[in-house]
Amino acid sequence: MWNLHGGFWVTNQSDFQTTWLSRTQEIPTQLWNACFPAPLEGQFFYSALEECGIEEQFTFSFGIIHKDGKPIGIIPTFLMDMPLALFGPEALVRFVEKVPAFGKLFPFLVIQRTIFIGSPCTDQGTVGLLPGIALPDIAGHIYDELAKRAEKSKAVFLVWKDFIEKDRIQIEQTLIRKGMFRCLSYPGTDLVLEGEDLESYYLNLKSSRRHNLKKKIRRSKERAQLNVEVIQYPEQALLDEIFALFWQTYQRGKTKFEELNPKFFQLLSEDNRTWFVLLRSHETNRIVAFMLCFKIGDCVINKFIGLDYAVSEHLHLYMRLFEAGVEWAYSVRAKYFQSGQTGYRAKLDLGHQLVKLTNYCQHRNPFVNWIYSRVAKDVSWQNLDNDLAVYLKAHPEAEVISAIPHKSNSLSPVAID
């Protein structure tokens, strides 16, 4: 039963109760920090998403889990109208593109209102829990809460988005029993920064990769002198230049889940965890590439990049930018460098490892859910991303890890069969 108390919707289930809030600032910072410790992207990141003006794309809400009247966790969720192209079988997507009348007759199949646990643009889905609270013990309650939110918001699809292998193992039995199905997601990419400096990074690369990377960077330096600048709190004019480069890169991307705006970059730039690695032309002082990073704990998160594609290929800008980013990461004593999803071929050539991520999904229509669950069994990295398929075919030995140590609290990477 849903009851209204103090302006918040409240549900009572077993030993847990959950209140739902619509704004990050209504949640105490102390609770955010305890539930989303380093290197997780917490209040500052969700707040920027919430305040930047993309509400036509996403509606955010946050479940505060209580036990014995005390808050013990945060469930970050967002609601979106998801187009078929992002989730549907390729054959069905092509059919709808060829027969537009189908979409007009069955709009509920082409656009599906979906409620997610997670964030539109974080590499890892997380339910934030206080230390000592076990995710398996609370997974059933979280599922029930999400199902009720879905009913209330008229969402037909429920998704636990991009959960790492350790969490997957803990929640799978409960979620499958509730009727959800597992679907492989785009993998994350992580790089362990061994040693003390950039030279250590090069020494830890395979010789062929080291040779190719150094050759490209050498050619780039012969063609143009680029100055590296690492800054915080850029002024508005500089932010405008940065976003223009981001937009060039965004438009070239094949997978577009969210459309960000300049306000989002501005809000992030005001936080002390945000850094910008810039490459400037020595001749014109114009920015030709940037990397927006978060430094959280001992991890650098390579969150967004932007390249000037008029000179990008000629100057191997991606490689120059990556080298500058890694050198800076060593200078701030980072141990891990996280580069997110997509763009796999270049990242793997630069020494990243793939991190297995999993979605759990459920359509509220049992028949549609049965169809989707059958389709999900055939989803693989090879058919999610063409570049990844090509790379894995050429490098079947590519290492896959469940999570790097700072995420999984294990002592070393765990190989997955």
N, C-alpha and C positions, 0 to 999 in steps of 0.2 A: 504494500500500500504506500502511496505517496502522500505525505503530509507536509503542509507549509508551516515552517517555524522560523520566525525572525527574518522572513523575506527569502529564505533559501529552501529549495526542495530537499527533503530528507527521506532516506530509505532506511528501514531497520531490517537487518538480515543477520541472524545468528549472533556472533560476538562482535560484529563490526557494524558501524553505521557510516554512511557517506553523505556529506553535504556538497552541493555543487555551486561553484562560483564562476562568474564570467570574466573576472579580471585578475591578472597576476598580482596586482598591488593589494588585493584583498587578502592575500596569503602572506603571513609573516616571513620576512627575509630569513630569519633563523631557521624556519621549517624548510624553506627552499634549499638553503645551504646544507642542511643535514640530510635531506632526501636526494639531492643532486650534487654530491661531492665531486671534486676534481677527478677525472677530466670531463665530466658530463656538462653539457650546455644547459644551464638552469634558468633562473629568473630573468637575467638580463637578456637572454636570447628570446624566450617566450614573450617577454614584455615588448621587445622590438617588433616581433611579428604581429602582436596584438594591436600596437599603436600606429603602425606605419600606413594604415589605410588600405589593406587588402581584404576587407571584410566581405567584398562581393565574391571573393574566392573561397574564404574559409571563415567558419565561426568557431571560436575557441571556447572551451569550458574546462574547468579543473575540478576533479573530484577530490575532496579532502576526506581521507579515511580516518575514522576514529575507533578507538577501542577503550572501553571503560571511560568514555568521555574525553580522552586525550587524543590529539592528532598524531597519527603514525605514518601517514603516507600521502602522496599526491599522485593522482591519475591525470596526466595531460591528455586531452582529447581535442580533435577538431572535426568539423563537419564540412563536407564539400559535395557538390554535384559533380560526380566523376564521369567524364566522357568515356564512351566505349573504347576509344583508341588506347586508353591507358590500362585497361584491364581485360578486354575481350579477346577471344581467340582470333588469330590473324585472319583466318578464312572469313569469319563473320564480319570483321572490320572491313575487309576488302569488299564484301557483299554490300554492306551498308553504303560504302562510298560509291559503288556503282549503281545502287538502287536507292536514291534519296527518299523515295516515297515510303520505304520501309520505316525510316526514322520518324516520319510524320504519323504513320499508322500506329507505331509502337514506341512512343517517346520514352516510356519507362524502361525500355531495354537499351536505349542508346545513351541516356543520361541516368545514372543511378545515384541517388543520394546515399552517401556513405559516411559512417562515423568511424573514426580512427582513434586508436590509442597510439600516441607518439606525436611527432611533429612533421610538418610538411617537408622540412629540409634539415633534419639531423640524420647522422649516419647510423644511429642506433636508437631503436625504440626502448623506452624505459618507463617503468612504473617506479616512481621514487619512494623508497621505503626507509624508515629509520633503521639504523644498525640493530640487528637482533630480530627484525621482523622478516619471516621467511615468505618469499613469493609463492611457493606452492600452497601454503596454508591459506592464502588470501585470494588466490587466482579465481576460485569459484565465485566469491563475492564480487570481484571486479567484473567478471563476465556478466553476472546478473545485473549489475549497475549499468553496464554498457548496453545491454539488451533493453533495459527500461528507457535509457536515454534515446536509443534508436527509435523505439515506439513513440516516444513523446515528440521527437523531431521529424517523424515520418521517414526515417532512413531505412532503406531496404537492405543495406549491406553493412556488415560489421567487420572491422579489420584490426588486428593487433599487428602493428607495422614494424618490420625490420628488427626482430629480436635476435640477439646473439645466441650462440649455441648453448652456452651454459644456462641461460634463461629458458631457451626452447625446451631443453630436457626437463626442466622443473615444471613447466606449465602444460606440456603437450597432453598428458593423460587427461587432465581436467578439461581442457578445451575441446579435445576430440569427443569426450563423453558428453559435452554440452552441444555437440553438433557442428563444431567448426572443422575445417579441413586445413591441412598444411599446404603452403605454396612457397616454393623457393623464391627468394627475392634477389635483386641485384646485390652482388657482394660488395662489402666495403674494401678499402685498401689501406694498409698500415705499413709503416717502415720503422724498424727498430734502429735507433741511432746509437750504434756501438762506437766506443772510443771517445775521443775528446774533441775532435775537430773535423773539418771537411775532408782532410786527407784520410782520416779514419774511415769516413763514408766510402771514399773511392776504393780503399784497400779491401773493404768488405764486399764490394761488388764482384760478380763473376768477371773474369778477365775480358770476355768478349763484350759485355755490357760496358765495362769501364773504358775499353778502347773506343767503342762507338760514341759514348757520351763525350769523352774528352776530345775526340776528333770533331764532333759537331760544335762544341763550345770553342775550340781553337779556330775553326773556320768562321764562326760568328764574330769572334774578337778581331779577326783579320779584316772583316768587312765593315765593322762599326764599333766605335767605343761607346759603351753604355755604362752609365754611372748608377750604382746601387744606393738607394736611400731607404732607410727603415724609420718610419715615423708613427706617432700616435696623434690623435685629435686633429686631423687635417681641416683646413679652412674650407668654406663652402665651394669656392672656385675650384680647388683641387679635388674635392669630392665629386664635382660635376664631371671633371675629366676622367676620374676613376670609374664612375658609373657608365660613362659613354663607352669605355673599353669593355666593361662587363657586358653591356648590352650587345656589343659586337659578338662576343663569345656566346652569349645566351641564344642569340638568333641562329647560330650555327649548330647548336645542340640538337640531338635527335630526340632525346627524352626530356619533356618539359612537364613537370608536375606542378610547379608553382611559378608565378610571374611576379618577381620582386620589383621594387621601385626605389627611387633615390632616397625617399624618406627612411626606408629600412636601413640603408647604408649610413645615413646620418645618425640614426639612433644607435646603431652598433658602434659607430666611431666615438661616441661619448663615453663608452665603457673602458675602463683601464685594462681589460683583458684583450682588447682589440688592437692589432698592429697591422700596418700596411707596408709591404715590401714593394718598392717601386724600382722600375728600370727607366732611366731617362736617357734620351739621346744627348750625347756630349755636345753635338753641334747646335741643336735647337733647344735643348733643355726640356723638350716635350716628353711626356710620359708615353712609353710604347708598350708597357706591360705592368701589371700589378698583381699582387697576391694579398688577399685579406685573410689574416690569420687570427686565431684565438690562442693565447698562451694561458692554459689552465693547468695548474699543477706542473707535472713534469712532461706534459704533452703539448705539442703545437698542432692545432687543427688547421689545415690548409682548406679554408672554407669556400672562398670564391676567387676566381682569377679573371683577368681580362687581358686580351692581346690586341695589338694593332695589326690586323690581318693584311694590311698593305705591305708590311715588311716581315711578318711573322715567320713565314717559311724560309725566306732568304736569310734571316738572321738567327734561325733556330731559337726563337724567343722563349718557347716553352722550356727548353733545356736551360737557357740562361736564367730564367726566372726561378726554376726549381733549384738550381745550384745556389742562387742567392738566398732563397728561402731556407734551404738546409744549413747553409753556413750561419745564417742568423739564428736558427734553432739551436745549433751547437753553442753559440755565444751566450744564449740565455739558459744553458744547461738542461735543455729538453732531452728526454730519453726516447720519445716516440714522436712520429710525424704521421699524422692521419690525413689522408687525401680524399676520402669519400668515395662515392659511387660514380660509375661511368668513366669514360676516357681511359679504359683499362690498358690498352696496348702500351701507351707511353709510360704509364705508372709502373707497370710490371717490368718494363725495360729499365726503369730507374731503381729497381730493387724492392718495390712494395710487395707485400704478401696479400693474398685474398683472404677476406674475413667472411665466413659464411653467415648470412642473415636470412631469417625466415619470417614469412607472414602467416598469420592464422586468420581465416576468412569464414564468413557465413552469410548466405543470403536468407532473408526471412521467408522466402517462398521455398518450401522443401524440395519441390521438383527442380527449380532453377539451381538450388544449392547442390543437388545431386549431380546435375550436369557440370557445374563449375568444378566440383570436387574431382570429377573424372578428368576434366581438362587439365587441372592443376597437377595431376600425376605425371603428365608429359612435359611439364615446364622444367627446363634445364638452363644452365648458364649459356649453353651453346645457342639456344633459340631465344634467349632474352637479349643478347647483344652480339652482333656479328663480329666486331673486333675481338671480343673475348673468345668467341668460337674459333677464330683463326689462330689466336695466340695459343689456346689450349691444345689445338691440334698439333701445332708446331712444338709445343713445350708441355707434353703430358706430365712431366715431372714437377710442374709448377706447384709450389707448396701452398696448401690451404690451411689456415689456422682458425680455431674457434673464436679466439679473441686474444689480443696481446695482453701481457700480464697485468697492466694497470687497469684493465677493464674487468677481467675475469677473476682477479685475486688468486690466480694460479701462479706457480713459480716459473713456468715456462710455456711457450706456445704448445698447443695440443694439435697434433695432426689428425685430419679427418679422412677416413677412407672414401 
